[in-house]
Amino acid sequence: MSNLLENGRTPEQWCEQLSLRGIKLSPRTLRAKARAHSQFYTIGNLMLILPNQFEAILLAETEAEQSQTAP
């Protein structure tokens, strides 16, 4: 089976996993971040994000925040 279908998760699934760790993030926000960084796949109306894409989104957001706070 495809890596995408095996490991891809919807924004709702990612946010549910994060909430188990006490991290609050809405699926809508995650979708927006995924689109902003072009880190997602779509099948019809379904958005899937692979673990490496999720990590890339987090890293890009961290870099963006750090560049805004740098003197």
Secondary structure by P-SEA (a helix, b strand, c coil): ccccccccccaaaaaaaaaaacbbbbaaaaaaaaaaaccccccccbbbbcaaaaaaaaaaaaaaaaaaacc
